Amino acid sequence: MELPISLAQLREAHERIKPFIHRTPILTSESINAIAGCEVYFKCENLQKIGAFKARGGLNAVLSLSEEQRAKGVVTHSSGNHAQAMAMAAKTCGIPAYIVMPNTAPEVKKKAVAGYGAEITFCEPNQAAREAAANQIMETTGATYVSPYNDNKVIEGQGTAAIEFMEDQPDLEVLMTPVGGGGLLAGTALAAHYLKPDLKIYAGEPEGAMDTFLSIQKGEIVPNTTTNTIADGLLVTVGDKNFAIIQKLVDGILVVNDQEIAHAMRLIWERMKIVVEPSGAVPFAALLKYKAQFAGQKVGIIISGGNVDLGKLPF
């Protein structure tokens, strides 16, 4: 299989977005190392602009548009971090952003998107309503649609977090991310494949939305028919562009339940003194659950985000 994204494209994406993002820190904790039985390095994308790694993919997609496309703006549908990423990227470039959000989206996320000056259209909380609203906006405005995860420019942008991670911590033996739509995992796997082929790549996935795990087993995409997990950023079914990359380059998908996610999230809050959302704690939950597999190794974890509704903490 030909890989759809080259190392040169990943490098170009990194150069393109560098002026607009934070090079997020890598944090460690001796007490967490003792609990996990290995050396854990956290790449803190919860400290990224908008509080999530999605700023990277959103910026790369918007900055890659032609002048003609920029003039008409961008449209997407998202209940959270991608909505904020696209709104911020559009504001950075001075172009219109049309964001379709379910009317059930957390108030904190609605306010954040509005704060970047995006035009929000609310819809019923289901995929069909989201797509219908986005299509309607595309027809009337001519805006370019950017998928939250199933888009090569978005995947390139997400892969830049792993590039920084490997540069700043070159002796990693394992790299872990969460997986929802798969943009972060696919981008991470590509970056590792080119820059450090012996690096093992794993993803944590919630039991209540384990489509990627089931899809890998079956060899084809198995959509989520129901989703029930506190990891609200990982509810979507893996995208086909991402799945093709994940199938080829990822070493394993590790499934965890909500109790395990809440426990991992609490440990990060308590020991690291940083705010992480449930989705961001999923790979750490997987590391703790399967710790025998990683004993004594140097394990990198990308904390995907910290946009948690403080009124609804699971502890």
C-alpha positions as CSV (number, residue, x, y, z in Angstrom):
1,M,0.0,0.0,0.0
2,E,1.2,3.5,-0.9
3,L,1.1,5.8,2.1
4,P,-1.1,8.8,1.3
5,I,1.1,11.3,3.1
6,S,4.8,11.7,2.7
7,L,7.4,12.8,5.3
8,A,7.9,16.0,3.2
9,Q,4.2,16.8,3.6
10,L,4.4,16.2,7.4
11,R,7.4,18.5,7.6
12,E,5.7,21.2,5.4
13,A,2.6,21.1,7.6
14,H,4.9,21.6,10.7
15,E,6.6,24.6,9.1
16,R,3.2,26.0,8.0
17,I,1.6,25.9,11.5
18,K,4.6,26.6,13.7
19,P,4.1,30.3,13.9
20,F,0.5,29.8,15.2
21,I,0.8,26.9,17.7
22,H,2.5,26.2,21.0
23,R,5.3,23.7,21.1
24,T,3.7,21.9,24.0
25,P,5.8,20.7,27.0
26,I,6.6,17.1,27.9
27,L,6.0,16.4,31.6
28,T,6.9,13.5,33.8
29,S,6.1,12.4,37.3
30,E,8.2,10.0,39.5
31,S,5.1,8.9,41.3
32,I,3.3,8.1,38.1
33,N,6.3,6.1,36.9
34,A,6.2,4.1,40.1
35,I,2.5,3.4,39.6
36,A,2.8,2.5,35.9
37,G,6.0,0.4,36.2
38,C,7.7,2.3,33.4
39,E,9.0,5.7,32.4
40,V,6.0,7.8,31.2
41,Y,6.4,11.0,29.2
42,F,3.3,13.2,28.7
43,K,3.1,15.5,25.6
44,C,0.7,18.0,26.9
45,E,-1.6,19.0,24.0
46,N,-4.1,20.0,26.8
47,L,-1.9,23.1,26.9
48,Q,-2.1,23.7,23.2
49,K,-4.1,26.7,21.9
50,I,-7.9,26.0,22.2
51,G,-6.8,23.3,24.8
52,A,-6.5,20.5,22.3
53,F,-4.3,19.0,19.6
54,K,-7.0,19.8,17.0
55,A,-5.6,23.3,16.7
56,R,-2.8,21.7,14.6
57,G,-5.0,20.0,12.0
58,G,-7.5,22.9,11.7
59,L,-4.7,25.4,11.1
60,N,-3.0,23.2,8.5
61,A,-6.2,22.7,6.6
62,V,-7.1,26.4,6.6
63,L,-3.6,27.6,5.8
64,S,-3.5,25.1,2.8
65,L,-6.5,26.6,1.1
66,S,-6.2,28.7,-2.1
67,E,-6.9,32.5,-2.0
68,E,-10.2,31.8,-3.8
69,Q,-11.3,29.2,-1.2
70,R,-10.3,31.4,1.7
71,A,-12.5,34.2,0.4
72,K,-15.6,32.0,0.8
73,G,-14.6,30.6,4.2
74,V,-14.8,27.2,5.8
75,V,-17.6,25.0,7.1
76,T,-17.5,22.1,9.5
77,H,-19.7,20.2,12.0
78,S,-18.3,19.4,15.4
79,S,-19.6,19.4,19.0
80,G,-16.3,20.5,20.5
81,N,-12.5,20.7,19.9
82,H,-12.6,20.7,16.1
83,A,-15.2,23.4,16.1
84,Q,-12.9,25.6,18.2
85,A,-9.9,24.7,16.0
86,M,-11.6,25.7,12.8
87,A,-13.0,28.9,14.4
88,M,-9.5,29.8,15.6
89,A,-7.8,29.0,12.3
90,A,-10.4,31.0,10.4
91,K,-9.9,34.0,12.7
92,T,-6.1,33.7,12.4
93,C,-6.5,33.9,8.6
94,G,-9.2,36.5,8.7
95,I,-11.8,34.4,6.8
96,P,-15.4,33.4,7.6
97,A,-16.1,30.2,9.6
98,Y,-19.5,28.5,9.6
99,I,-19.7,25.9,12.4
100,V,-22.6,23.4,12.8
101,M,-23.0,22.4,16.4
102,P,-25.6,20.1,18.0
103,N,-27.9,22.1,20.3
104,T,-26.7,19.7,23.2
105,A,-23.0,20.8,22.9
106,P,-21.5,21.9,26.2
107,E,-22.1,25.7,26.9
108,V,-18.3,26.1,27.5
109,K,-17.6,24.9,23.9
110,K,-20.5,27.0,22.3
111,K,-19.0,30.1,24.0
112,A,-15.5,29.3,22.9
113,V,-16.5,28.9,19.3
114,A,-18.6,32.1,19.4
115,G,-15.6,33.9,21.0
116,Y,-13.5,33.3,17.9
117,G,-16.2,35.1,15.8
118,A,-17.5,32.0,14.0
119,E,-21.1,31.8,12.8
120,I,-22.8,28.9,14.6
121,T,-25.8,27.0,13.3
122,F,-27.4,24.7,15.9
123,C,-28.9,21.4,14.8
124,E,-30.4,18.2,16.3
125,P,-27.8,16.0,17.9
126,N,-27.4,13.4,15.2
127,Q,-25.0,12.8,12.2
128,A,-27.7,13.3,9.6
129,A,-28.8,16.7,10.9
130,R,-25.2,17.8,11.2
131,E,-24.4,16.8,7.6
132,A,-27.6,18.3,6.2
133,A,-26.9,21.7,7.9
134,A,-23.3,21.7,6.7
135,N,-24.3,20.9,3.1
136,Q,-26.9,23.7,3.2
137,I,-24.3,26.2,4.2
138,M,-21.9,25.0,1.5
139,E,-24.5,25.5,-1.1
140,T,-25.4,29.0,0.0
141,T,-21.9,30.3,0.8
142,G,-19.5,28.2,-1.4
143,A,-17.5,27.6,1.8
144,T,-15.0,24.7,1.8
145,Y,-15.9,21.7,4.1
146,V,-13.1,20.5,6.4
147,S,-13.7,17.1,8.1
148,P,-12.8,16.9,11.8
149,Y,-10.5,13.9,11.1
150,N,-11.0,12.3,7.6
151,D,-8.9,14.8,5.7
152,N,-5.3,14.5,4.7
153,K,-4.4,18.1,5.6
154,V,-6.0,17.5,9.0
155,I,-4.0,14.2,9.5
156,E,-0.8,16.0,8.5
157,G,-1.4,18.7,11.1
158,Q,-2.1,16.2,13.8
159,G,1.1,14.3,13.0
160,T,3.2,17.3,13.9
161,A,2.7,16.6,17.7
162,A,4.5,13.3,17.3
163,I,7.3,15.0,15.3
164,E,7.9,17.4,18.2
165,F,7.6,14.5,20.7
166,M,10.3,12.4,18.9
167,E,12.6,15.4,18.6
168,D,12.3,16.4,22.2
169,Q,12.4,12.9,23.6
170,P,14.3,10.8,21.1
171,D,14.7,7.6,23.3
172,L,10.9,6.7,23.4
173,E,10.2,3.0,22.8
174,V,6.3,3.3,22.7
175,L,4.0,6.1,21.7
176,M,0.3,6.1,22.7
177,T,-2.7,8.3,21.7
178,P,-6.4,8.1,22.0
179,V,-8.5,7.1,19.0
180,G,-11.9,8.4,17.9
181,G,-12.0,9.5,14.3
182,G,-8.4,8.5,14.0
183,G,-6.7,11.7,12.8
184,L,-4.3,12.0,15.7
185,L,-3.5,8.2,15.6
186,A,-3.0,8.1,11.9
187,G,-0.8,11.3,11.9
188,T,1.3,9.9,14.8
189,A,1.7,6.5,13.1
190,L,2.9,8.2,9.9
191,A,5.4,10.4,11.7
192,A,6.8,7.5,13.6
193,H,7.0,5.3,10.5
194,Y,9.2,7.8,8.8
195,L,11.3,9.1,11.7
196,K,11.5,6.2,14.0
197,P,10.3,2.9,12.4
198,D,11.0,0.8,15.5
199,L,8.8,2.9,17.7
200,K,5.7,0.9,18.8
201,I,2.4,2.7,18.3
202,Y,-0.7,2.0,20.4
203,A,-4.0,3.7,20.9
204,G,-6.4,3.6,23.9
205,E,-10.1,3.4,23.0
206,P,-13.2,3.5,25.2
207,E,-15.3,0.4,25.5
208,G,-18.4,2.5,24.9
209,A,-17.2,3.4,21.4
210,M,-14.8,0.7,20.3
211,D,-15.3,0.8,16.6
212,T,-11.5,1.0,15.7
213,F,-10.8,-2.1,17.8
214,L,-13.6,-4.0,16.2
215,S,-12.7,-2.7,12.7
216,I,-9.1,-3.9,13.0
217,Q,-10.4,-7.3,14.0
218,K,-12.8,-7.5,11.1
219,G,-10.5,-5.9,8.5
220,E,-13.2,-3.4,7.6
221,I,-14.8,-0.4,9.2
222,V,-17.5,-1.4,11.8
223,P,-19.5,1.8,12.6
224,N,-20.5,2.7,16.2
225,T,-24.2,2.0,16.4
226,T,-24.4,3.2,20.0
227,T,-21.9,5.3,21.9
228,N,-21.9,5.4,25.7
229,T,-18.7,6.7,27.3
230,I,-17.4,9.7,29.4
231,A,-14.8,10.2,26.7
232,D,-17.0,12.5,24.7
233,G,-14.3,13.4,22.2
234,L,-14.0,9.8,21.0
235,L,-17.6,9.0,20.0
236,V,-17.2,9.1,16.2
237,T,-16.5,6.2,13.9
238,V,-13.0,6.0,12.6
239,G,-12.6,7.7,9.1
240,D,-11.7,5.5,6.1
241,K,-8.6,7.6,5.3
242,N,-7.3,7.1,8.8
243,F,-8.3,3.4,9.0
244,A,-6.2,2.5,6.0
245,I,-3.1,4.1,7.8
246,I,-4.0,2.6,11.2
247,Q,-4.4,-0.9,9.8
248,K,-0.9,-0.8,8.3
249,L,1.1,1.1,10.9
250,V,-0.4,0.7,14.4
251,D,0.6,-2.1,16.7
252,G,-2.5,-2.4,18.8
253,I,-5.8,-0.8,20.0
254,L,-6.3,-1.2,23.8
255,V,-9.8,-1.0,25.1
256,V,-10.7,0.6,28.5
257,N,-13.9,1.2,30.4
258,D,-15.2,4.4,31.9
259,Q,-14.2,3.5,35.4
260,E,-10.6,3.0,34.2
261,I,-10.7,6.3,32.3
262,A,-11.9,8.2,35.3
263,H,-9.2,6.6,37.5
264,A,-6.5,7.6,35.0
265,M,-7.9,11.1,34.6
266,R,-7.9,11.6,38.4
267,L,-4.3,10.4,38.7
268,I,-3.2,12.9,36.1
269,W,-5.0,15.7,37.9
270,E,-3.6,14.7,41.3
271,R,0.0,13.8,40.4
272,M,0.7,16.1,37.4
273,K,-1.4,19.1,38.6
274,I,-2.8,19.6,35.1
275,V,-6.4,19.6,33.7
276,V,-7.1,16.7,31.3
277,E,-10.4,15.8,29.7
278,P,-11.6,12.1,29.8
279,S,-10.6,11.5,26.2
280,G,-7.1,12.7,26.9
281,A,-6.8,10.2,29.8
282,V,-7.7,7.2,27.7
283,P,-4.2,6.2,26.6
284,F,-2.9,6.5,30.1
285,A,-5.8,4.3,31.3
286,A,-4.8,1.7,28.7
287,L,-1.2,1.8,29.9
288,L,-2.2,1.2,33.5
289,K,-4.6,-1.7,32.4
290,Y,-1.9,-3.4,30.3
291,K,1.1,-2.4,32.3
292,A,2.8,-5.8,32.1
293,Q,3.1,-5.2,28.3
294,F,5.1,-2.0,28.8
295,A,7.1,-2.8,32.0
296,G,10.4,-0.9,32.2
297,Q,10.0,0.9,28.8
298,K,10.0,4.5,27.9
299,V,6.4,5.3,27.0
300,G,5.2,8.5,25.4
301,I,1.6,9.6,25.7
302,I,-0.1,12.4,23.8
303,I,-2.6,14.0,26.1
304,S,-5.1,15.1,23.5
305,G,-6.9,17.8,25.3
306,G,-8.1,19.5,28.5
307,N,-11.5,21.0,27.6
308,V,-13.5,19.4,30.4
309,D,-16.8,20.7,31.7
310,L,-15.8,21.4,35.3
311,G,-19.5,21.0,36.4
312,K,-19.4,17.4,35.3
313,L,-16.2,15.9,36.6
314,P,-16.4,12.1,37.0
315,F,-14.9,12.2,40.4
